[in-house]
């Protein structure tokens, strides 16, 4: 199985090899805390071997994962992984075979397409409706199911548009999974940063075929811990993923597990999410005002998460993004071509003051005016 690079990672590799940008308009995670924020809660005598208790991950951490998702399941329904990406990878590898079909959304997280091609599975894309705020129609997903369908893979909130799948639609999708015996994997890496309503229920609680993946990376800004999870009621799914993980990352890093458990303690989690929501909402308001004022940009304001997809009027997104990286602009934005949307750019509102977003937006505006002229 040869895994090829997807456009998003290819663009990041290429552009980070150049002179670093001065400003970022595409930051996709909350402002990151510092190690010192956790030192008082860490045991200096902690062994830096594995947790020594369970191959599934630290039991207290697995319970915190269930608590933050609002799920009343056994901790053994959780496997700790090296981020959401590894959780998804383990599921693709263990649940899909050559010739199987996997249904996914478009635009959506490109990992599904990369893995489908590597495995020899058939990728079936269901378009989200941009004119309707990037809505995903459960009936369109139902129409895409065939006898060869093995998995449905979605993101909620959607990466990259920030659109939420509401509870009614999630329940309709869960019913489809039950009816057809199809695995329904929902990547919830941006869950916890909802702007227009409550957090939707996690799919792992709605059907035995539901699998929730997530991590501490985005909403809590702890991407560097490489600590994520999968949740599933079906024990065989967790066991098979653990077996595959034994042949890749093997066991979780104990420091990542310990810090993630601290970060997910109720009081700390509530405080961190409050800060991330306050900062994110303020920056999202700023971004929304910017897009509204720019005659060559339109978007559906994200309902959740820290990224959204903006349409360009008459400009190729990748051409704009590459020019924006060059002097005098020196500003990073991700082209929509990374998600198969060449007429768009991905706008991000995470990262805090270090992104120099104000300056970056001014430079983007100047380039848009120059392009127009």
N, C-alpha and C positions, 0 to 999 in steps of 0.2 A: 504494500500500500504506500504509494508516494503521495505526500501531501504537498500541493502547490500553493504558492503564496496568493493571498487575495489582495485586491486593489488597495484596500485601506492600509494594511500593514506594509505593502510595497511602497506606498506614498510616504508613510512615516519613516521607513528605513532610508529612503532616498533623501528626504528633506532634512532629517536630523543629522545626516552626514555633512551637511553644509554648515555655514556659519549659523549659530543659534539665533532664532528670531528674538526681537526685542519685546514684542507684544504678542498676546495670544487671544484670539476670539473663539477658539474652539475647545476650551478646557472642559473636560467632561466629568470631573469629579469634584466633590466638595473640598474646601480648604483642608489640607492635611494637618493633623495634630503632630506633635513632636514626641520623641521617645520619653523625654522628661515628664510628659503628662501622665505617664503610666508607671514611672519608677516606684512611687510610693506604694503601689499595689502589687509589685513584683517581689517575689522571694529571692534574695541574693544567693540562697543556697539551692536554687532550682537547678536540677540536672539538665544539661543541654543534650541529653539523649532524647529518645522519643518519650511519649507520655507514660509508657510502661503500664497502661491500664487497658486500652482498647485500640484495636486496629481501625475501628470506625472513626476515631477521634476522641478527644477529651470529653468524657460524659457530661460534665457541667457545661461545656461549650455547646454540645448537641442539644441540651435542654434549652439553652439561651436562644439557639436558632429557632426552635419550635415556638418559644414564647414570643419572639419578635414577629413571627409570622402569624400568631394567633391560632396555632394548631394544637389540638389535643390528641397528639399521637405519641407513640413510644419513642424514646430517644434512639432506639435501634432502627428507626425509619430514616435516620439522618447519617450521611457519610460526609465527613470533612474532606475537602479537596484543596488543591492549590489554585484557588480562585474559581470564579464561575466558568471560565473558559475550560478548565480541566474537567469540571463537572459535566459540561456539555460534551466534551470530547469523549469521556468515558461512556456516556450514554450512546452517542453516535456509533462508537466502535462496537459496543456490546449488543445493541438492539437492532442495528441495520446490517443487511447483507447485500451483496451484489444483486441487482434486479429489483430490490424493494423500492417502493416510492416513499418519499418524504415530502410532506406539504409544508410550505413555509410562506410567510408574508413578504410582500415587496412594496416599499423597502423594508429591510429587516437586517438583523445581525448576519454578516456574510459568512460566519463560521459554518453555518448549515450547508451552504453551497460547496465550500471547500471540502468538507468531510464527505458529502454525498459523492462528489466526483472521485475522491480518493478511494472510497469503498466500492464504487461501481453502482451506487444507488441512483435513482432517477429523482431529480429535484423538480417539484411542481410548485410554482409560485402563484399565490393568490394576491392580486393587486389590492393595496389599500387605496381608498378613494380620496385623492387630494382635494377635490372640489368639496368634499364633505368632511374636511378637517382630518383627513387620513383615517377615516373610519374603516374598520375591518368587518365585513359582513359574514356572520356565521353561516348563512345560507350558501355563500360562495365557497366557504371551506367545505361544507357538506357536499356541494356539487363536485368538488375536486377529488373526493374519496373514491377509490376503486378497490377491487379485491386485492391489489398488490400494495395498497397503502399500509405502511407499518408504523409511521410516526407523523405527528403534527408538531412543528416547532415554532413557537411564537415568543415575542418579548412583551412584557407588560410591567411598566410602561414601555411603549415601543421605542426601540433604538433603530432609527435616529429621530423620529418625529415628536416623541413625547406624548403621543396619544395613548389614552388608557382604554383597555377593554373593560367595559362596565360589568358588574356582577351578573346581570341578566344574560349577557352574551357569553360570559365565562361558563355559566351553568348550561347554556345551550351547547357549547363546545364540549363540556364534560359529558353531556348526554350522548353526543356523537361518538366520543371515545368509548363509552360503555356499549353503545349499540354495535359498533364495528370492531371492538377489541383492538383499538389503535392507541399506541402510547401518545399522550399529550404532554409535551415538555414545554414549560413556560419559564423563561429566563426572567427573573425579577430583580436584576442587579440594581435597578434604580428605584425599587420600592422603598417607601418611606418619605419620598419627596413629592407628595401629591399637592397640586396647587388648586384644583377645582372641585375637590370632593374627597371622600374617605379612601383609604387604601382598599383596593379590591381584595377579595379573599384569595388565598393561595390555592392553586389548582390541586396540590397534593391532598387537600382536605375535601375535595369535591368528588373524587373518583379514585378507585384503586389503580386506574390507568394514568392518573395525573402525576407528574413529576415536576417539582419546583426546584429551580437552581437559583443561587444567589451568592452574595459575598459581602464583606465589609468594605469593599473597594470604593464604591461611588458615593453613596449617601454619607458615609463616615470618613471618606478621604483616606482610607487605609489600604490603598492599592499595593503598597510595598510589602505588606504582610503576606500576600499570596495565600489568603485564607478564605475559602468559600465552602459551598455545600450543595448537596442534593438531598431532597426529601421525597420519599415515596412510601406508600402504605404496603407495597408488594415486596416482601423480603428478598426474593430472588434478584430483583433489580439492584438493590443495595449490595448484595453479596457479589454479584457478577462485576459490578463497578469496582468494588474493593479488590477483587482478584486482578483486574486489569491494572488498577493503580499500583498494586504490588510490583508490577513489571514496568512502571514508569517512575513516578515520584516516590513510590513505595509507602512511606509513612509521613504524616504531617510533621512540619517543624514545630518543636515544642514552644519556641518563643512566639511564633505566630499564633498558635492555639491559645496560649496564655493571655496575650494582649487582646486577641479577639474576644475571649471570654470576658475580660474586664470591660472592653468597649461595649459589649452587649448587656451588661448589667443594667437593670431597669432605669436607675437614676442617671447613670452615665449616658445611656442610650437616649433617654428623653432630652437631656441637656444638649447632646451633640446634634440630634435631629432638629431641635429648636433653633440652634445656631445656624445649621445648614439651611433650614427653611427661611429664616429671616434674611440671611445673606443672599440665598438663591432667589427669593421673591423680589428683593430690591433690585438685583442685577437683571432679573428677567423683565421687570418693569422697564428698566433702562433699555434693554435690548428691544423690547416691543416698541417703545417710542422711537428708537433708531430706525427699525424696519419700516414703521409707519411713515416716517419722514423721508425715507429714501424712495424716489420714484421708480427705481429699477429693482426693488426688492419687495416681495410679499411673502407672508408665511401664515400658517395656522399656529397661533400661540400654543406652546406645549402645555398639556394638562398636568404633566408630572415630569420629574427628572431635570437634568441640567443641559440638555441639548435639544435643538429643533432644526428643521430643514427649511431653508428659505429658497424661494424660486427667484432666479435672475431673469430680467427682461432683456432678451436678445444678447446675452453674454454666456459663453461657455464657462462653467464653474471651475474646471481645472485650469484653464487659461488664466482666469482671474486669480485663483489661489497661487499659482506659480509666480505671477507678476507681483503679487502682494508680498511674497517672500523676498523679493529683490529690493535693493536700495532704490529710492529712499524710504520705502515703506517698512521693510523688515518685520512683517507681521504674519502670523500663522492663522490660517483658516483651512478646514478640511473640505476638499471638493466633494460634491454630491456623487461624483463618479465612483467614489469608494462604496457607494450603496446602489450603483446602477442608475443614478439620477444625474445625468451630466448637466442639466440646466439648473442645478441647485448648488448651494453651499451649506455645510453644517455649521450652525452657530452654537457656541457653548457659553454658559454663564457661570461655570465653576472656577475653583482655584484661588479665589480671594485676590487681594491687592497685588500680589506678585505677578499676575497676568498682565497688568497695565492695560486693562480693557478699555478705559476711556481713550487712551492714546491710540490703541489699536482701531477702535471704531472711527476715530478721526481720520486715520490713515486710509482705512477702507473707504470712507466717504470721499476722500480726496481722489482715490483711484477710480471710483465709480464716476465722479465728475469728469476726470481726465478721459476715461473711456467714452463717456457720452460726447465729450467735445471732439 
